Amino acid sequence: MLKTSRALKATVVAGLTFGLITAGASAANAEPVPSGFRTYAAVGSDTIQDVYNELSNTYFTSIASYNAFPAGTITTKSGISAFARPAGSGDGVKALSASWSTTSNTFTNADGVTSPALQSGSIHAVDIARSSSRPGTSVAPGGSTDKLVFVPLARDAVSVAIQGVGLTGVPTNFTTAELHAIFIGTSAGNVTAGSGSTDPVYNKPGGGTITLHPELPQASSGTRSFFLKAIGQGADPIGAWVEQIGSPENNASTLGTAGDISPFSVAQWNAQKAGLGDTITGAPNGSTLKITSVNSKATNLPTGLGDTSTIYGDLQSEPSSAVGTFARDVYSVVPTANYTGTLATLINSSLRDASHLVGGNPKYVVNDYGFGRIVYTASEGEYHSNWTN
């Protein structure tokens, strides 16, 4: 059995408001600004909700984007009952499926709550799901089970954030094998794996040790599922010493104790450190929380196309899905049958390429929020799946 969360962390999480402070906004917003129904409703991943908020509230106002948190209900269309806010990629794609599937118009979320009907005649509650991971099971395009298409929006990567308050010799880089040791088991490199309720230990090269307290975010998190695949979990169970925090991913408020360590979106980290998020600077010991390199790949954005020196990889080609690859695309997911005309243009090019002028030069919105702008053409990088509800 995995560890339960420490009471302190539960208290800290309960007291926070999650979301984004965008340029010109004085507070985080979980709902579209201004409020009101729009042509398209988007739900799902909290990793990409902030950039989606900026894109939908400033550039493409036909989209109403609803955050993954806080808990509660949302109403996205007139004529559809309120339903539990989809908390993460998995629940977002399920809600999209329930909104369009001809066999089931409800979904059950990660907390076991079943939604009301998300369709009423020609009205559909959700039109777009935000996802920070590929589908769990892909299908061939054009077949009878091709119901959803995952369209790449931008490039992200996942590393780990580690709390170094009061510590010396805090690691600045981990290998894939060391991360596997921390979260799954089998000692490797400078890491002695945990055992039972005993936490893993980082053995400092100059002598001495640091006890690590690994954490994982809520169950429907796309970042969580991607990270576990990247470190090579396979069929192995998560280490019994790993805490199941149950809070949003990329949430620095749970990382206030020396040695706390958790997967963290590199794009979210860079955006939050730039002032486009409020969970690092306002978190306990936020100034001593650091993100590490992985396999000696730094966490800064590439300097241009073809730059493969950072954890983001080459923005001109889709990242591998192999163990040890920590670069990932993030996706806008729509029903395959709807992926045409205005919606296809919006999803496949407009959102990716939105820009504004900085000093007379264009800067892409996705770059503002720590993501790399991909340059794929046609259907490169797309994935298809069946309904998931």
KEBA-170530 format. One line per 5 residues: number of its first residue (from 1); their letters; for each residue x, y, z of N, C-alpha, C. Coordinates in pm, whole numbers, plus 50000, padded with zeros to 5 digits. Layout:
N
NUM = a = X/Y/Z/X/Y/Z/X/Y/Z; ... $
//
This chain:
389
1 = mlkts = 50084/49880/50000/50000/50000/50000/50088/50124/50000; 50048/50225/49921/50123/50349/49916/50096/50432/50040; 50192/50518/50073/50176/50606/50188/50058/50700/50168; 49993/50735/50276/49893/50841/50271/49963/50975/50289; 49895/51081/50250/49955/51214/50256/49973/51260/50400 $
6 = ralka = 50079/51336/50424/50098/51396/50555/49991/51502/50579; 49946/51513/50702/49838/51606/50735/49874/51748/50699; 50000/51786/50719/50043/51921/50687/50017/51953/50541; 50047/51857/50454/50030/51882/50312/49883/51897/50278; 49799/51815/50337/49656/51827/50310/49605/51964/50350 $
11 = tvvag = 49657/52016/50462/49614/52147/50509/49658/52256/50414; 49783/52247/50368/49835/52348/50277/49756/52349/50147; 49731/52228/50091/49658/52220/49966/49519/52278/49979; 49452/52246/50090/49315/52293/50109/49307/52444/50114; 49415/52510/50155/49412/52654/50171/49452/52732/50049 $
16 = ltfgl = 49484/52664/49939/49532/52734/49821/49425/52748/49715; 49437/52851/49634/49357/52864/49513/49450/52836/49396; 49416/52737/49314/49503/52698/49205/49462/52771/49079; 49560/52805/48995/49530/52866/48868/49641/52954/48822; 49611/53041/48731/49712/53120/48664/49686/53267/48685 $
21 = itaga = 49793/53343/48708/49783/53488/48705/49836/53532/48570; 49748/53568/48481/49789/53607/48347/49814/53756/48341; 49880/53796/48233/49906/53938/48214/49776/54015/48216; 49769/54116/48301/49649/54198/48307/49544/54145/48403; 49566/54026/48461/49469/53971/48555/49525/53983/48695 $
26 = saana = 49439/54012/48790/49484/54031/48927/49467/53907/49012; 49397/53806/48960/49375/53685/49037/49361/53568/48943; 49380/53447/48998/49364/53327/48918/49217/53306/48885; 49191/53251/48766/49054/53226/48723/49038/53082/48681; 48939/53014/48740/48914/52876/48705/48815/52864/48590 $
31 = epvps = 48747/52974/48558/48645/52973/48454/48680/53075/48345; 48614/53066/48230/48641/53162/48123/48616/53306/48168; 48694/53398/48115/48679/53540/48144/48664/53616/48013; 48553/53687/47988/48436/53696/48076/48358/53565/48077; 48272/53549/48177/48195/53427/48189/48089/53420/48080 $
36 = gfrty = 48031/53303/48064/47927/53284/47964/47960/53168/47872; 47857/53114/47809/47876/53000/47720/47939/53046/47588; 48022/52960/47532/48086/52988/47404/48067/52869/47310; 48116/52882/47188/48096/52778/47088/48157/52645/47131; 48279/52650/47184/48351/52529/47222/48384/52534/47372 $
41 = aavgs = 48366/52420/47439/48405/52408/47580/48522/52311/47591; 48626/52352/47665/48747/52271/47682/48768/52240/47829; 48803/52114/47860/48829/52071/47997/48947/51975/47997; 48999/51944/48117/49102/51840/48126/49229/51884/48195; 49342/51861/48131/49475/51875/48190/49498/52009/48258 $
46 = dtiqd = 49553/52003/48382/49593/52127/48447/49730/52173/48400; 49811/52084/48341/49941/52127/48288/49925/52232/48179; 49826/52216/48093/49811/52310/47981/49691/52402/47996; 49627/52401/48113/49511/52488/48129/49550/52636/48126; 49669/52670/48176/49708/52810/48184/49730/52871/48046 $
51 = vynel = 49803/52799/47960/49823/52850/47825/49690/52849/47749; 49605/52752/47776/49472/52749/47713/49388/52868/47759; 49399/52904/47887/49326/53021/47936/49367/53146/47860; 49498/53164/47843/49547/53282/47771/49500/53281/47627; 49511/53166/47561/49471/53156/47421/49321/53179/47404 $
56 = sntyf = 49241/53122/47494/49096/53129/47477/49036/53260/47525; 49097/53322/47625/49042/53447/47677/49091/53570/47602; 49206/53557/47533/49266/53673/47467/49263/53664/47315; 49286/53545/47261/49305/53530/47117/49189/53460/47046; 49138/53354/47103/49037/53271/47036/48918/53253/47130 $
61 = tsias = 48833/53354/47132/48727/53360/47233/48606/53273/47200; 48615/53193/47094/48510/53094/47070/48526/52975/47164; 48641/52966/47233/48668/52856/47327/48647/52904/47470; 48574/52827/47548/48564/52849/47693/48642/52737/47760; 48751/52771/47828/48837/52670/47890/48816/52670/48040 $
66 = ynafp = 48784/52551/48094/48755/52535/48237/48870/52462/48305; 48922/52520/48413/49035/52461/48484/49002/52325/48544; 49107/52249/48573/49091/52117/48634/49057/52125/48783; 49092/52234/48846/49067/52255/48989/49022/52399/49008; 48956/52432/49120/48928/52351/49239/48813/52254/49217 $
71 = agtit = 48793/52166/49313/48684/52069/49304/48550/52141/49301; 48450/52072/49250/48317/52131/49240/48257/52096/49106; 48154/52168/49066/48087/52139/48940/48100/52257/48844; 48082/52227/48716/48082/52330/48613/47961/52309/48523; 47915/52416/48462/47810/52409/48360/47867/52473/48235 $
76 = tksgi = 47882/52395/48130/47952/52442/48011/47861/52482/47896; 47737/52433/47897/47644/52464/47788/47502/52478/47844; 47426/52568/47786/47285/52579/47822/47214/52451/47781; 47136/52394/47872/47065/52271/47842/47134/52146/47891; 47256/52161/47947/47329/52048/48005/47344/52073/48155 $
81 = safar = 47314/51973/48235/47324/51988/48380/47469/52005/48423; 47488/52065/48540/47621/52078/48597/47680/51940/48623; 47812/51928/48606/47880/51802/48631/48014/51828/48699; 48068/51725/48764/48192/51740/48838/48304/51784/48745; 48378/51885/48787/48488/51938/48707/48588/51827/48675 $
86 = pagsg = 48616/51799/48547/48715/51697/48513/48855/51738/48562; 48912/51657/48650/49038/51692/48717/49155/51621/48651; 49198/51671/48537/49314/51615/48471/49283/51558/48335; 49389/51514/48267/49378/51466/48130/49279/51351/48116; 49293/51250/48202/49211/51130/48189/49063/51160/48200 $
91 = dgvka = 49026/51237/48302/48885/51271/48320/48836/51366/48210; 48926/51451/48160/48887/51541/48052/48850/51465/47926; 48930/51365/47891/48902/51285/47771/48776/51201/47792; 48754/51153/47914/48630/51080/47943/48508/51171/47926; 48518/51294/47975/48406/51388/47962/48378/51420/47816 $
96 = lsasw = 48484/51436/47737/48466/51458/47593/48397/51338/47530; 48440/51218/47567/48379/51097/47512/48231/51090/47547; 48198/51118/47673/48057/51114/47714/47973/51218/47642; 48037/51325/47598/47964/51432/47530/47929/51398/47385; 47998/51298/47328/47978/51269/47186/47953/51122/47153 $
101 = sttsn = 47982/51031/47243/47963/50889/47215/47815/50858/47191; 47789/50770/47098/47650/50730/47070/47607/50611/47155; 47698/50558/47237/47664/50442/47320/47654/50474/47468; 47720/50581/47514/47714/50618/47656/47735/50767/47669; 47644/50835/47738/47655/50981/47751/47692/51026/47892 $
106 = tftna = 47749/50935/47971/47799/50970/48104/47941/50918/48120; 48010/50965/48225/48141/50909/48258/48157/50909/48409; 48241/50819/48457/48272/50811/48599/48414/50858/48619; 48433/50959/48705/48565/51018/48719/48654/50938/48815; 48776/50988/48835/48873/50916/48917/48830/50903/49062 $
111 = dgvts = 48736/50987/49106/48685/50979/49242/48562/50891/49254; 48522/50829/49142/48406/50740/49144/48273/50809/49129; 48273/50937/49089/48149/51013/49072/48105/51004/48927; 47980/50963/48905/47927/50951/48769/47853/51078/48730; 47881/51125/48611/47822/51250/48563/47677/51230/48522 $
116 = palqs = 47601/51339/48510/47472/51331/48442/47495/51315/48292; 47390/51305/48215/47403/51297/48070/47471/51423/48018; 47574/51406/47936/47648/51521/47882/47609/51552/47738; 47496/51497/47695/47440/51529/47564/47291/51554/47581; 47240/51647/47501/47096/51670/47497/47061/51716/47356 $
121 = gsiha = 47014/51621/47274/46987/51654/47135/47115/51693/47064; 47119/51814/47012/47238/51861/46940/47337/51935/47030; 47311/51935/47161/47397/52005/47256/47494/51906/47319; 47622/51942/47321/47727/51856/47374/47807/51935/47477; 47825/51879/47596/47885/51953/47707/48029/51993/47680 $
126 = vdiar = 48106/51905/47618/48250/51928/47598/48284/51908/47451; 48367/51998/47398/48409/51990/47258/48557/51960/47242; 48636/51997/47343/48781/51980/47338/48828/51931/47474; 48915/51831/47474/48981/51790/47598/49128/51830/47590; 49178/51886/47699/49322/51914/47710/49389/51789/47767 $
131 = sssrp = 49494/51742/47701/49562/51622/47751/49713/51642/47748; 49778/51605/47858/49924/51614/47863/49989/51479/47835; 49912/51384/47784/49969/51255/47746/49894/51198/47627; 49959/51106/47558/49897/51035/47447/49787/50943/47499; 49704/50889/47409/49603/50793/47456/49670/50667/47511 $
136 = gtsva = 49606/50606/47610/49661/50483/47666/49666/50372/47563; 49565/50366/47477/49560/50268/47369/49527/50340/47240; 49618/50336/47145/49596/50403/47016/49530/50307/46918; 49456/50363/46822/49394/50284/46716/49434/50342/46582; 49415/50263/46477/49448/50309/46343/49348/50414/46297 $
141 = pggst = 49395/50520/46231/49302/50621/46179/49206/50560/46077; 49082/50605/46081/48985/50565/45980/48908/50439/46010; 48944/50368/46116/48874/50245/46149/48748/50270/46230; 48676/50162/46260/48549/50176/46330/48566/50225/46474; 48685/50208/46530/48710/50252/46668/48782/50386/46674 $
146 = dklvf = 48801/50451/46560/48866/50582/46556/48762/50688/46591; 48752/50721/46719/48651/50815/46766/48710/50949/46811; 48837/50948/46855/48901/51069/46906/49035/51089/46838; 49072/51214/46815/49205/51245/46761/49277/51338/46858; 49399/51300/46894/49486/51378/46981/49579/51459/46891 $
151 = vplar = 49562/51590/46890/49636/51678/46800/49743/51753/46881; 49871/51741/46844/49976/51809/46922/49955/51960/46926; 49968/52015/47046/49958/52159/47066/50095/52222/47080; 50181/52161/47161/50312/52221/47191/50399/52114/47255; 50526/52149/47282/50621/52056/47341/50646/52091/47488 $
156 = davsv = 50638/51990/47570/50668/52000/47712/50773/51895/47744; 50812/51887/47868/50898/51780/47918/50865/51765/48066; 50906/51654/48123/50881/51630/48266/51013/51598/48334; 51039/51668/48443/51154/51640/48528/51102/51619/48670; 51185/51644/48770/51139/51639/48908/51180/51767/48979 $
161 = aiqgv = 51092/51813/49067/51124/51926/49156/51161/51868/49292; 51266/51924/49353/51314/51873/49481/51332/51988/49578; 51291/51966/49702/51300/52069/49806/51433/52056/49880; 51511/52166/49879/51644/52163/49938/51660/52247/50063; 51550/52289/50126/51561/52377/50243/51647/52311/50351 $
166 = gltgv = 51751/52383/50396/51837/52335/50502/51935/52227/50462; 51940/52193/50333/52026/52084/50287/52146/52138/50209; 52251/52060/50203/52364/52088/50115/52382/51970/50021; 52444/51996/49907/52469/51888/49812/52343/51833/49749; 52241/51917/49734/52115/51872/49673/52142/51836/49527 $
171 = ptnft = 52096/51722/49481/52125/51681/49342/52066/51777/49241; 52140/51798/49133/52094/51884/49023/52064/51803/48898; 52089/51673/48902/52064/51587/48787/52035/51446/48837; 51941/51381/48771/51914/51239/48795/51916/51165/48663; 51954/51038/48668/51942/50952/48551/51805/50884/48555 $
176 = taelh = 51768/50823/48443/51643/50748/48439/51642/50639/48546; 51753/50568/48559/51761/50458/48656/51747/50509/48799; 51803/50626/48828/51790/50682/48963/51646/50723/48993; 51577/50779/48894/51437/50815/48914/51351/50689/48934; 51384/50584/48860/51314/50457/48880/51336/50407/49023 $
181 = aifig = 51458/50421/49073/51488/50377/49210/51407/50456/49312; 51389/50586/49287/51319/50672/49382/51171/50639/49389; 51109/50614/49274/50963/50600/49270/50915/50454/49258; 51000/50366/49209/50959/50227/49187/51041/50130/49272; 51174/50143/49265/51261/50055/49341/51383/50016/49259 $
186 = tsagn = 51473/49935/49317/51598/49888/49259/51702/50001/49260; 51791/49995/49356/51893/50098/49373/51976/50115/49246; 52015/50239/49218/52094/50268/49098/52169/50398/49119; 52289/50407/49061/52366/50530/49068/52387/50575/49211; 52346/50698/49239/52362/50755/49374/52239/50737/49462 $
191 = vtags = 52143/50657/49417/52017/50642/49492/52003/50500/49547; 51978/50493/49677/51941/50367/49741/51789/50363/49749; 51728/50263/49687/51582/50256/49680/51521/50241/49818; 51395/50282/49829/51322/50264/49953/51281/50119/49972; 51222/50093/50088/51174/49958/50118/51061/49970/50219 $
196 = gstdp = 50944/49916/50185/50830/49930/50274/50797/50076/50295; 50794/50119/50421/50767/50259/50452/50894/50342/50465; 51010/50281/50438/51138/50352/50448/51167/50425/50318; 51190/50554/50327/51211/50635/50208/51346/50607/50142; 51358/50635/50011/51486/50621/49943/51585/50727/49989 $
201 = vynkp = 51712/50703/49958/51820/50791/50003/51907/50829/49884; 51942/50957/49877/52042/51003/49780/52177/51008/49850; 52274/50937/49794/52408/50931/49850/52494/51037/49783; 52526/51143/49857/52600/51254/49798/52741/51210/49759; 52786/51246/49638/52918/51203/49592/53031/51242/49687 $
206 = gggti = 53017/51354/49759/53122/51397/49851/53107/51341/49990; 53009/51254/50010/52984/51198/50142/52857/51253/50203; 52791/51174/50282/52665/51214/50343/52547/51170/50258; 52428/51182/50315/52307/51137/50246/52195/51239/50260; 52097/51228/50171/51974/51306/50179/51858/51208/50167 $
211 = tlhpe = 51770/51208/50266/51651/51124/50259/51549/51191/50169; 51499/51116/50072/51403/51168/49975/51262/51125/50011; 51166/51214/49987/51025/51186/50016/50946/51199/49886; 50941/51093/49805/50874/51102/49675/50723/51112/49686; 50665/51192/49595/50521/51214/49591/50472/51200/49447 $
216 = lpqas = 50346/51162/49432/50281/51159/49301/50149/51234/49309; 50112/51305/49201/49986/51380/49202/49866/51289/49181; 49750/51350/49168/49623/51279/49158/49620/51177/49044; 49532/51078/49060/49536/50957/48977/49510/50983/48829; 49429/51083/48794/49398/51105/48652/49495/51201/48586 $
221 = sgtrs = 49606/51231/48653/49706/51323/48600/49779/51263/48480; 49782/51337/48370/49859/51295/48254/50008/51301/48280; 50051/51399/48361/50193/51410/48395/50238/51289/48475; 50156/51246/48567/50187/51126/48647/50205/51004/48557; 50108/50978/48468/50115/50859/48384/50233/50866/48289 $
226 = fflka = 50260/50985/48234/50374/50999/48143/50505/50973/48217; 50520/51032/48334/50644/51020/48410/50671/50874/48447; 50570/50803/48493/50590/50664/48532/50631/50579/48412; 50577/50610/48296/50619/50537/48175/50762/50573/48139; 50798/50702/48149/50932/50746/48110/51040/50686/48199 $
231 = igqga = 51009/50663/48327/51111/50606/48417/51111/50453/48413; 51023/50395/48331/51026/50251/48311/50951/50171/48415; 50837/50221/48460/50760/50146/48559/50719/50009/48506; 50671/50005/48382/50625/49879/48327/50515/49819/48413; 50529/49691/48446/50429/49622/48528/50463/49629/48677 $
236 = dpiga = 50572/49697/48712/50613/49704/48852/50520/49794/48933; 50494/49761/49057/50413/49850/49141/50492/49974/49181; 50421/50081/49207/50483/50201/49263/50534/50167/49403; 50649/50224/49441/50706/50195/49572/50609/50226/49685; 50606/50140/49785/50514/50158/49898/50545/50284/49976 $
241 = wveqi = 50664/50339/49961/50706/50459/50033/50660/50588/49964; 50606/50577/49843/50566/50695/49766/50432/50748/49818; 50425/50877/49842/50301/50939/49891/50207/50972/49776; 50081/50935/49792/49976/50972/49697/49913/51100/49750; 49954/51213/49694/49909/51341/49747/49764/51369/49711 $
246 = gspen = 49722/51330/49589/49584/51353/49549/49555/51495/49506; 49658/51580/49501/49641/51720/49464/49676/51738/49317; 49657/51859/49263/49694/51882/49123/49842/51856/49098; 49873/51820/48974/50012/51807/48934/50078/51945/48930; 50211/51946/48932/50287/52071/48922/50251/52168/49034 $
251 = nastl = 50235/52114/49154/50184/52190/49267/50291/52200/49374; 50359/52315/49380/50470/52332/49473/50427/52337/49618; 50300/52356/49644/50255/52370/49783/50272/52242/49863; 50287/52128/49796/50305/52002/49868/50453/51967/49886; 50542/52055/49841/50685/52025/49840/50761/52119/49933 $
256 = gtagd = 50716/52130/50057/50776/52225/50149/50875/52168/50248; 50887/52034/50253/50974/51969/50350/51103/51922/50282; 51215/51935/50350/51345/51896/50294/51338/51754/50239; 51381/51738/50113/51384/51607/50050/51258/51570/49974; 51152/51651/49984/51031/51624/49904/51068/51629/49756 $
261 = ispfs = 51014/51536/49679/51047/51529/49537/50926/51476/49461; 50897/51539/49347/50778/51502/49270/50800/51534/49123; 50738/51456/49033/50743/51495/48891/50682/51632/48871; 50737/51706/48775/50693/51844/48752/50709/51875/48604; 50605/51929/48544/50613/51976/48405/50718/52086/48395 $
266 = vaqwn = 50811/52072/48301/50915/52173/48284/50854/52303/48232; 50755/52293/48144/50689/52413/48095/50620/52487/48209; 50548/52413/48294/50482/52476/48408/50585/52539/48501; 50695/52471/48524/50799/52527/48611/50849/52660/48555; 50884/52660/48427/50939/52782/48366/50836/52895/48366 $
271 = aqkag = 50709/52862/48341/50605/52964/48341/50582/53020/48481; 50574/52931/48579/50550/52976/48716/50666/53060/48768; 50788/53020/48736/50904/53098/48780/50908/53235/48712; 50845/53245/48594/50840/53372/48523/50724/53459/48570; 50649/53412/48669/50539/53490/48724/50404/53460/48664 $
276 = lgdti = 50394/53354/48583/50267/53320/48520/50194/53209/48593; 50226/53190/48716/50157/53095/48801/50185/53131/48945; 50102/53085/49037/50117/53133/49174/50153/53025/49274; 50191/52905/49230/50212/52800/49329/50357/52783/49371; 50456/52838/49299/50595/52827/49343/50631/52942/49436 $
281 = tgapn = 50609/53065/49390/50650/53179/49471/50571/53188/49601; 50447/53140/49601/50366/53147/49721/50370/53021/49804; 50448/52922/49763/50451/52794/49832/50548/52797/49950; 50528/52710/50049/50623/52701/50159/50763/52667/50107; 50863/52748/50145/51002/52727/50102/51015/52724/49949 $
286 = gstlk = 50935/52806/49882/50940/52810/49737/51076/52849/49682; 51150/52932/49755/51279/52979/49705/51385/52870/49705; 51365/52764/49783/51464/52655/49788/51417/52532/49711; 51305/52544/49641/51258/52436/49555/51327/52448/49420; 51385/52340/49372/51461/52342/49247/51413/52231/49154 $
291 = itsvn = 51428/52254/49024/51402/52149/48927/51535/52095/48878; 51543/51965/48853/51670/51905/48815/51675/51876/48666; 51797/51863/48616/51817/51806/48483/51788/51656/48490; 51763/51597/48375/51746/51451/48368/51838/51400/48258; 51917/51301/48292/52015/51247/48196/52102/51358/48137 $
296 = skatn = 52134/51456/48223/52221/51571/48189/52160/51662/48083; 52029/51656/48064/51960/51747/47973/51900/51862/48055; 51938/51985/48022/51894/52102/48097/51746/52131/48071; 51687/52214/48157/51543/52237/48152/51504/52370/48087; 51597/52436/48019/51562/52558/47947/51505/52523/47810 $
301 = lptgl = 51428/52617/47752/51374/52597/47619/51486/52588/47516; 51468/52510/47408/51569/52508/47302/51590/52648/47244; 51710/52673/47197/51741/52804/47141/51686/52820/47000; 51648/52711/46937/51593/52717/46802/51568/52578/46750; 51517/52570/46628/51489/52441/46568/51619/52363/46550 $
306 = gdtst = 51615/52235/46580/51733/52151/46568/51818/52145/46693; 51789/52228/46793/51863/52225/46918/51814/52106/47001; 51900/52007/47020/51863/51887/47095/51934/51880/47230; 51988/51992/47275/52069/51991/47397/51985/51995/47524; 51855/52025/47513/51772/52038/47633/51677/51920/47646 $
311 = iygdl = 51608/51915/47758/51515/51806/47786/51396/51807/47691; 51370/51920/47623/51256/51930/47530/51279/51851/47401; 51405/51822/47367/51433/51752/47242/51417/51842/47121; 51414/51781/47004/51406/51854/46877/51260/51889/46847; 51231/52017/46834/51094/52063/46810/51046/52034/46669 $
316 = qseps = 51133/51982/46585/51095/51951/46447/51045/51808/46431; 51059/51726/46534/51016/51587/46522/50952/51540/46651; 50860/51446/46636/50787/51394/46751/50881/51319/46846; 50867/51336/46977/50953/51264/47071/50925/51115/47069; 51027/51038/47099/51012/50894/47114/50926/50863/47236 $
321 = savgt = 50865/50747/47236/50789/50703/47354/50870/50606/47439; 51000/50595/47410/51084/50498/47480/51111/50540/47624; 51138/50441/47708/51182/50468/47845/51307/50556/47838; 51313/50658/47922/51427/50749/47922/51406/50873/47840; 51292/50883/47770/51258/51006/47697/51163/51087/47783 $
326 = fardv = 51204/51208/47820/51123/51290/47910/51059/51408/47839; 51085/51422/47708/51014/51520/47627/50880/51460/47587; 50778/51543/47579/50646/51496/47540/50571/51608/47469; 50482/51570/47382/50388/51666/47328/50266/51670/47419; 50199/51784/47422/50070/51797/47489/49966/51820/47380 $
331 = ysvvp = 49841/51786/47409/49743/51769/47302/49611/51841/47327; 49550/51881/47215/49408/51914/47211/49338/51792/47153; 49235/51744/47221/49166/51622/47178/49025/51659/47135; 48986/51612/47017/48851/51638/46966/48796/51510/46904; 48663/51499/46893/48607/51384/46821/48658/51383/46677 $
336 = tanyt = 48697/51267/46630/48751/51256/46494/48653/51311/46391; 48525/51283/46410/48424/51329/46313/48413/51480/46308; 48455/51548/46414/48446/51694/46419/48574/51763/46372; 48678/51684/46346/48809/51740/46314/48814/51781/46167; 48746/51889/46138/48735/51938/46002/48701/52087/46006 $
341 = gtlat = 48720/52155/45896/48678/52293/45884/48738/52386/45988; 48652/52471/46045/48696/52574/46139/48765/52516/46261; 48708/52408/46317/48767/52349/46437/48904/52291/46408; 48921/52226/46293/49051/52169/46258/49156/52278/46244; 49121/52388/46179/49216/52499/46164/49253/52557/46300 $
346 = linss = 49154/52572/46385/49177/52627/46519/49273/52538/46598; 49248/52407/46596/49326/52313/46676/49464/52288/46617; 49473/52277/46485/49596/52231/46422/49695/52342/46389; 49650/52467/46389/49744/52574/46355/49726/52700/46439; 49604/52747/46454/49583/52876/46521/49635/52876/46664 $
351 = lrdas = 49599/52774/46743/49643/52770/46882/49794/52757/46892; 49853/52676/46806/49998/52655/46809/50075/52782/46778; 50023/52859/46682/50103/52967/46622/50066/53106/46671; 49973/53117/46765/49934/53249/46815/50057/53321/46870; 50070/53450/46836/50189/53525/46878/50152/53668/46909 $
356 = hlvgg = 50245/53736/46973/50229/53878/47001/50366/53943/46982; 50369/54073/46970/50495/54142/46943/50567/54178/47073; 50695/54150/47075/50783/54191/47185/50901/54263/47122; 50909/54394/47146/51016/54472/47084/51010/54469/46932; 50889/54460/46879/50872/54459/46734/50886/54322/46671 $
361 = npkyv = 50918/54219/46752/50935/54084/46699/50825/53992/46755; 50781/53895/46674/50676/53805/46722/50728/53709/46828; 50648/53685/46931/50678/53584/47032/50556/53496/47047; 50578/53366/47045/50466/53273/47049/50411/53260/47190; 50279/53253/47200/50214/53243/47330/50257/53116/47402 $
366 = vndyg = 50270/53006/47329/50312/52882/47395/50450/52897/47459; 50538/52977/47397/50670/53002/47457/50658/53080/47586; 50565/53175/47591/50544/53251/47715/50518/53159/47832; 50448/53050/47806/50407/52958/47911/50500/52838/47924; 50622/52851/47872/50724/52749/47893/50723/52633/47796 $
371 = fgriv = 50633/52635/47698/50624/52526/47601/50706/52558/47476; 50755/52455/47410/50821/52473/47283/50719/52472/47170; 50739/52559/47070/50650/52562/46954/50695/52456/46855; 50610/52358/46831/50643/52251/46738/50614/52295/46595; 50679/52232/46500/50665/52272/46359/50624/52153/46273 $
376 = ytase = 50539/52066/46327/50493/51952/46251/50401/51998/46139; 50387/51914/46039/50296/51943/45928/50194/51831/45917; 50081/51863/45855/49974/51766/45830/49939/51690/45957; 49940/51556/45952/49894/51476/46066/50009/51422/46151; 50131/51471/46131/50244/51421/46209/50220/51442/46358 $
381 = geyhs = 50246/51339/46436/50233/51349/46580/50093/51328/46633; 49996/51306/46545/49859/51284/46591/49839/51138/46633; 49747/51119/46728/49710/50985/46773/49559/50973/46774; 49510/50852/46754/49367/50827/46751/49331/50723/46857; 49211/50735/46911/49167/50637/47010/49016/50620/47004 $
386 = nwtn = 48970/50517/47071/48827/50496/47089/48777/50588/47200; 48646/50593/47219/48592/50662/47335/48653/50602/47461; 48668/50680/47565/48731/50630/47688/48635/50621/47806; 48509/50657/47786/48414/50653/47897/48342/50520/47906 $
//
